[in-house]
Amino acid sequence: MRSALRPLPPEAGKEARGRVLIVGGSQRYPGALLLASRAAARCGAGVVTVAAARSVIEMIGGNDPNITFFPLAEAQPGVVATAAAAQLTPVLADKIRALLVGPGLAHAPGTDDFVLAVVRNAKGVTTVIDADGLNALARTEGWTEGLPPRTILTPHDGEAARLAGRVVPTGAARVAFAERHASQWNVTLVLKGAVTVITDGKRTYVHDAPNPTLGVGGSGDALGGAVAAFAARGLAPLFAAAAAVWVHGRVGALLASEIGESGALATEIVDALPRALREILAGQRTREPAEIRPLRPAARAIRPAARTRRRP
């Protein structure tokens, strides 16, 4: 991780930082897009573009001048049309390096097909699927067949259970569950929770610093935006996901020390991301101790994981 997460070079411009496209949103959950997009920007993405149903863009378009917007055709107010996936093909081809699908999308007729079409069209773009994007996959038979090669799934236990068709176990078995399904699905899996498991089925990291400060609505949207930002910067999927979990977790510790474990808002989590990232990078230079190194190989962090791991 220390070799992967580095400061930006002095000459880094927008393209070196990377372009992120975030697809989602609905009239019920417009804030999810704002949180995810601002988190991507706060984690260093060069350009962040939000694509959503036209009326959703009209709701949120003036709320953050740092974000660009791309309105999509609607099936009804606030519900993106299935055919709108084709509108994103030229956008994805225009220097986009990371795609995040799902924040705030909700579920309506046609949205599942829209998600699958967007994901299939992503091809060479690192693709992060979260929230209602994951739920759309879970409702689709054979959903793994259309995933791009560099896919990152970020489910909490409930979403992971729907994808796998079984309850997520606890303890060391939870690590084995994540590893097995990351391998079966050919993805990088971020199994979110008090203890978060990040794995591609071959290498595994565990963030084992539980913090209730992060347990608020919108916190997952912030994490999704962070994952996309690090992927757009050029980190491999496993390291982009692990870096985002690391920084996100450090934000929880910072906010807990400043305002306590209760009362932090998702907007505060987003806006604290640069401070956490700066602290981690500074700690790397000075070799500060373990409190800024919460990610460890699973075999060290949870000893039984090495015994329960299954290899093909």
C-alpha positions in Angstrom: 0.0 0.0 0.0 2.8 2.5 0.8 4.3 2.0 -2.6 0.9 2.5 -4.3 -0.4 5.6 -2.5 1.9 8.4 -3.3 1.7 12.2 -3.5 0.8 13.7 -6.9 3.9 14.7 -9.0 4.5 18.4 -9.1 3.6 18.6 -12.8 0.3 16.7 -12.5 -2.6 18.2 -14.4 -6.2 17.2 -14.9 -5.4 14.2 -17.1 -2.7 12.9 -14.7 -5.2 13.2 -11.8 -7.8 11.4 -14.0 -11.4 11.9 -15.1 -14.3 10.3 -13.2 -17.8 9.7 -14.4 -20.5 9.0 -11.8 -23.9 7.6 -12.9 -26.9 7.4 -10.7 -29.3 9.7 -8.9 -33.1 9.9 -8.5 -35.5 12.4 -7.2 -35.5 10.6 -3.9 -31.8 10.4 -3.5 -30.2 13.4 -5.3 -27.7 13.9 -2.5 -25.9 10.6 -3.1 -24.5 12.0 -6.4 -23.3 15.2 -4.8 -21.6 13.3 -2.0 -19.9 10.8 -4.3 -18.8 13.4 -6.8 -17.4 15.8 -4.2 -15.6 12.9 -2.6 -14.0 12.0 -5.9 -12.9 15.6 -6.3 -11.6 15.8 -2.7 -9.5 12.7 -3.3 -7.8 14.4 -6.2 -9.7 13.5 -9.4 -8.9 16.0 -12.1 -12.4 16.2 -13.5 -15.6 14.7 -12.1 -18.7 14.4 -14.2 -22.2 13.4 -13.0 -24.6 11.7 -15.4 -28.3 11.4 -14.2 -31.8 11.8 -15.4 -32.4 15.3 -16.7 -34.8 16.4 -13.9 -32.3 15.2 -11.3 -29.5 17.3 -12.9 -31.9 20.3 -12.8 -32.3 19.7 -9.0 -28.6 19.5 -8.2 -26.8 21.2 -11.0 -26.1 24.4 -9.2 -25.0 22.9 -5.9 -21.3 22.4 -6.6 -19.4 24.4 -9.2 -16.5 21.9 -9.0 -18.6 19.2 -10.7 -19.7 19.0 -14.4 -23.0 17.5 -15.3 -24.4 15.4 -18.2 -28.2 15.1 -18.3 -29.7 11.8 -19.5 -33.0 11.0 -21.2 -35.9 10.1 -18.8 -38.5 7.4 -18.9 -40.5 9.6 -16.4 -39.4 12.5 -14.1 -36.4 11.4 -12.1 -36.1 8.0 -13.7 -33.4 7.5 -16.3 -34.5 5.8 -19.6 -33.0 2.4 -20.4 -31.9 3.8 -23.8 -29.9 6.6 -22.1 -27.0 4.1 -21.7 -26.2 4.8 -25.3 -25.7 8.5 -24.5 -22.8 7.6 -22.3 -20.8 5.8 -24.9 -19.1 8.9 -26.3 -18.6 10.2 -22.7 -16.8 7.1 -21.6 -14.6 7.3 -24.7 -13.6 10.9 -23.8 -10.6 10.3 -21.5 -12.7 8.8 -18.6 -10.5 6.6 -16.5 -13.0 5.5 -13.8 -16.7 5.0 -13.7 -18.9 4.8 -10.6 -22.4 3.4 -11.1 -25.2 3.3 -8.6 -25.3 6.1 -6.0 -28.9 7.2 -5.4 -30.2 5.5 -8.6 -33.2 3.9 -6.8 -35.2 1.2 -8.6 -37.8 1.7 -11.3 -38.8 -0.1 -14.5 -35.9 -0.1 -16.8 -33.2 0.9 -14.4 -31.7 -2.6 -14.0 -31.3 -2.9 -17.8 -29.8 0.6 -17.8 -27.2 -0.4 -15.3 -26.2 -3.6 -17.2 -26.0 -1.6 -20.5 -23.8 1.1 -18.9 -21.5 -1.5 -17.3 -21.2 -3.5 -20.6 -20.2 -0.4 -22.5 -17.5 0.5 -20.0 -15.1 -2.1 -21.4 -11.6 -0.7 -20.6 -12.7 1.8 -17.9 -12.1 0.8 -14.3 -15.7 0.4 -13.1 -16.9 0.8 -9.5 -20.4 -0.5 -8.7 -22.2 0.5 -5.5 -25.6 0.9 -3.9 -28.5 0.6 -6.4 -26.0 -0.5 -9.1 -25.3 -3.6 -6.9 -29.0 -4.2 -6.4 -29.6 -4.1 -10.1 -26.9 -6.7 -10.6 -28.5 -8.9 -7.9 -31.8 -8.9 -9.8 -30.2 -9.9 -13.1 -29.5 -13.5 -14.0 -25.9 -14.1 -15.2 -24.9 -10.6 -14.1 -21.2 -11.5 -13.9 -20.9 -12.1 -17.6 -21.2 -8.4 -18.5 -18.7 -7.0 -16.1 -15.6 -5.2 -17.4 -12.2 -6.7 -16.5 -11.4 -4.0 -13.9 -14.5 -4.1 -11.9 -14.7 -3.1 -8.2 -17.9 -4.0 -6.2 -18.5 -2.2 -2.9 -21.4 -3.9 -1.1 -22.3 -3.9 2.6 -23.3 -7.3 4.0 -26.9 -7.0 2.9 -26.0 -6.2 -0.7 -23.3 -8.9 -0.7 -25.9 -11.4 0.5 -28.3 -10.5 -2.4 -25.4 -10.9 -4.9 -24.3 -14.2 -3.5 -27.7 -15.6 -2.7 -26.7 -16.5 0.9 -26.1 -14.7 4.2 -22.7 -13.3 4.8 -21.0 -15.1 7.7 -19.1 -13.4 10.6 -15.5 -13.5 11.8 -12.8 -15.2 9.9 -15.5 -16.9 7.7 -16.4 -13.4 6.4 -12.9 -13.0 5.0 -13.1 -16.4 3.3 -16.6 -15.4 1.9 -15.2 -12.2 0.4 -12.2 -14.0 -1.1 -14.2 -16.8 -2.6 -16.7 -14.5 -4.2 -14.2 -12.0 -5.5 -12.5 -15.0 -7.2 -15.8 -16.4 -8.5 -17.0 -13.1 -9.8 -13.6 -12.0 -11.1 -13.8 -8.7 -9.3 -12.1 -6.7 -6.6 -14.6 -6.9 -3.7 -14.9 -4.3 -0.9 -17.1 -5.9 1.7 -18.0 -2.9 3.9 -18.7 -3.0 7.6 -17.2 -2.3 11.0 -14.4 -4.5 9.7 -14.0 -4.0 5.9 -12.5 -6.7 3.7 -10.8 -5.7 0.4 -9.8 -8.6 -1.8 -9.4 -9.7 -5.4 -9.4 -13.3 -4.4 -5.6 -13.6 -4.4 -4.5 -10.7 -2.2 -6.6 -9.5 0.8 -6.5 -6.5 3.1 -8.6 -6.0 6.2 -9.4 -2.6 7.7 -9.8 -3.6 11.4 -10.4 -0.2 13.1 -14.2 0.0 13.7 -15.5 3.6 14.1 -19.2 4.5 14.6 -18.5 8.0 13.3 -18.7 6.7 9.8 -22.0 4.9 10.4 -24.2 7.6 8.8 -26.2 7.8 5.5 -24.0 8.9 2.7 -20.8 7.6 4.1 -20.8 4.8 1.6 -21.3 7.3 -1.3 -18.2 9.1 0.0 -16.2 5.9 -0.1 -17.4 5.1 -3.6 -16.3 8.5 -4.9 -12.9 8.0 -3.2 -12.4 4.5 -4.8 -13.2 6.0 -8.2 -10.7 8.9 -7.7 -7.8 6.6 -6.8 -8.7 4.3 -9.7 -8.7 7.4 -12.1 -5.3 8.3 -10.8 -4.0 5.0 -12.1 -4.0 2.7 -9.1 -4.8 -0.9 -9.8 -8.3 -1.9 -8.6 -7.2 -3.6 -5.5 -5.0 -0.8 -4.4 -7.5 1.9 -5.4 -10.1 0.2 -3.2 -7.7 -0.3 -0.3 -6.4 3.2 -0.4 -9.9 4.6 -0.3 -10.9 2.4 2.7 -7.7 3.5 4.4 -8.4 7.2 3.9 -12.1 6.9 4.7 -11.3 5.1 7.9 -8.8 7.8 8.9 -11.5 10.4 8.3 -13.6 8.6 10.9 -10.8 8.8 13.5 -10.1 12.5 12.7 -13.8 13.5 13.1 -14.2 11.4 16.3 -11.3 13.2 17.9 -12.6 16.7 16.8 -16.4 16.5 17.3 -17.0 13.1 18.9 -18.4 9.8 17.5 -22.0 11.2 17.2 -23.1 13.9 14.9 -20.7 13.8 12.0 -22.5 14.4 8.7 -21.7 12.7 5.4 -20.7 16.2 4.0 -18.2 16.5 6.8 -16.8 13.1 6.0 -16.3 14.2 2.4 -14.7 17.5 3.2 -12.3 15.8 5.7 -10.9 13.4 3.0 -8.0 15.7 2.0 -6.9 16.1 5.6 -6.8 12.4 6.1 -4.9 11.9 2.9 -2.4 14.5 3.8 -1.9 13.0 7.2 -1.4 9.5 5.7 1.1 10.7 3.1 3.0 12.7 5.7 3.1 9.6 8.0 4.6 7.6 5.1 7.5 10.1 4.8 8.2 10.1 8.5 7.3 6.4 9.1 4.8 7.1 11.8 3.4 4.0 13.6 0.4 1.8 13.2 -2.5 4.2 13.8 -2.2 5.4 10.2 -1.7 1.9 8.8 -5.0 0.2 9.5 -4.8 -2.0 6.3 -2.8 -5.2 6.8 -2.6 -8.4 4.9 -5.5 -10.6 6.1 -3.3 -13.4 7.3 -1.8 -11.1 9.8 -4.8 -9.0 10.8 -7.1 -12.0 11.2 -5.0 -15.1 11.7 -7.7 -17.7 10.9 -8.1 -16.2 7.4 -4.9 -17.9 6.3 -6.4 -21.3 7.4 -9.8 -20.8 5.9 -8.7 -19.4 2.5 -9.6 -21.6 -0.4 -7.5 -21.7 -3.5 -8.7 -22.8 -7.0 
